[in-house]
Amino acid sequence: MSDTSHSLVPLAETPPRFASWRNPWLWVVLAVLSLAVWQGLETRSRLGHTQQELARRLAENDKVVNENRALVSKVMEQAAELQRKYGALEGRLAEIQGQADALRAWYQEAAVSRDDVLLAEVEQAVNNAVQQLQLSGNVQGAILALESADARLARLNHPQFLVLRRTLARDLERLRATPFVDVPGMNLRLENVILSVDKLPLAMDLTVRPKAVAREAADTPGASWWSILLQEGWNELKALVRIQRFDRQEAVLLSPDQQLMLRENIKLRLLNARLALLSREQWVFKNELKAAHAWLERYFQLEEKSVQAAMAALKQLAATEIIVEAPSLNDSLAALRSIKASREKR
């Protein structure tokens, strides 16, 4: 029985220390441990890399934060600067607004005062026209004064002055329809007659002329005795025949002083007529011209063309009416007073 039991024992047995390596679970555990170690190392490596990336990103974030902080600080400084400038602009705007209000008030006051000055100028022009008509009857002067007043009103073109302008236009139409007296032309004709008075021949020159001619012929150097005798005989023959006008007095012989006085008196009469013409004094104008005409007719040679022209001019001037019925300007004055009264009520 012992031999049978010994025959059942294996011939070669594995040592106990190597028997455990043959266990498959050992290899499984080793594989799991190796995987776990490798996984731990990989995780640690990844964690380290992640930490580095996180540290880099944190550093970048810190840089960005610092930059943003600097930018915010700069923006805040700019905002403060803008706020300061805005406050200065508000102050400047308030100052400009105050100046604009003051300028607007000044402009309104200036506009009112300018209108007042304009109305004063228009009133002066209308009063000047009234004086031209009342004192001297100068229609043309009155027309010029009213046209000047209307031109001043036209420059402003304010609706409040339309009524006044219509009234001035009506008065201007009435003045233009008034008969025209050519005072400058009449004055010029009088001046020409005054200048010609010293050259007009006197009637007495016809009486003394034959003797003077005979004396001139006798005093002529180189004249023959027979020509002098013939001239004297002819003069004596003409003296036998005398033609005398009975529609006028005999020519008055005047001394040189009297001749000078006569001519000066005629010029004085014509100067008085000239002043009467300018002042529209019809009666004085006609009387002075008639007196000067009568003296020309009495003392001067009526056959001479210069005397005839002077007398014709005086006669025509004396027949001219220098006073015309001019229309009044009461409507324009009333319109002016109405505008001034309405402005004073304001």
Residue, then its C-alpha position, 0 to 999 in steps of 0.5 A: m500500500s505504501d508503494t501504491s501511494h508513492s506511485l501517485v506523487p508527481l515525479a517533478e513538482t514546481p517550487p512554491r516560489f514560482a507557482s504564484w507567477r503562474n496564477p493568471w489573476l496575478w497577471v490581471v492584477l499586474a496589468v490593472l496596476s500597470l494601467a492604473v500607474w500609466q493612467g495616473l502618470e498620464t493624468r498627472s502629465r495632463l494635469g501638469h500641462t493643464q496647470q501650465e496652460l491655466a497659468r499661461r492663460l491666467a497670466e494672459n488674463d492678468k495682462v488683459v485685465n491690466e490693459n483693460r484697467a489702464l484703458v478704463s483709467k484712460v477712458m475715465e480720464q478722458a470722460a473727466e476731461l470731456q466732462r470738464k470741457y462740457g461744463a466749459l461749453e455749457g458756460r460758454l453757451a450760456e454766455i453766448q445765449g446771454q449775448a444773443d439775447a442782449l443783441r436781440a434786444w439791441y437789434q429790436e431797440a435799434a430797429v425801433s430807433r431806425d424807424d423813428v429816424l426814418l419817420a423823422e426824415v420823411e416828416q422833414a421831407v414832407n414839411n420841406a415840400v409844404q414850404q416849397l409850395q406855400l412860400s415860393g410855389n415851387v412845384q418841382g421842389a415839392i415833387l423832389a422832396l416827396e420822391s425823396a421821402d418815398a424812396r426812404l420808405a421804399r428801402l425799408n419796405h415795412p407793411q406798416f408804411l404802406v398807407l403812408r406810401r399810397t398817400l404820398a403817391r396820390d399827392l405826387e400824382r396831383l403835383r405832377a398834374t399841376p401846370f409847370v412854370d419854367v422858373p430856371g428858363m425864365n431866370l436865364r432869359l432875364e439874365n441875358v436881357i440884363l447882360s445885353v442892356d449895356k450894349l443896347p443903342l440909345a435913340m439919341d445916337l441917331t441924332v448925333r451920328p451924322k455929325a460924328v460921321a462927318r468928323e470921322a471923314a474929315d479926320t480920316p488920314g489920307a482923305s482927298w479934299w474932294s471926297i471930304l467936300l462930297q461927304e459934307g455936301w451929302n450930309e447937308l443934303k440929308a439934313l434937308v430931309r427929316i423923318q420923324r415918328f409921331d408915335r413916340q417922343e423926341a429922343v432925349l439927349l442924355s449926358p454920359d452920367q445920365q446914360l449910365m444911370l439909365r442903364e443901371n436903373i433898367k438893370l435894377r428893375l430887371l434884378n427886382a423882377r428876377l427876385a420877384l420871380l424866385s419868390r413868386e410875387q406876380w404883381v412885382f414881377k409884372n410891374e418891374l418888367k413893364a417899367a423896364h419895357a417902357w424905358l427901353e421903348r422910350y430911350f433906345q432905338l426901336e429899329e435895332k434887332s437887339v432892342q426888339a429882342a430885349m423888348a419881346a423877351l420882357k413882354q413875353l415874360a410879363a405875360t407869363e403866370i408865375i403863380v399856379e394853384a398847387p394842391s395841398l399835402n394835408d393827406s400826407l401830413a395826416a398819414l404821418r401824424s397817424i403813424k407817429a400816434s400809433r407808435e407812441k401808444r406802443 
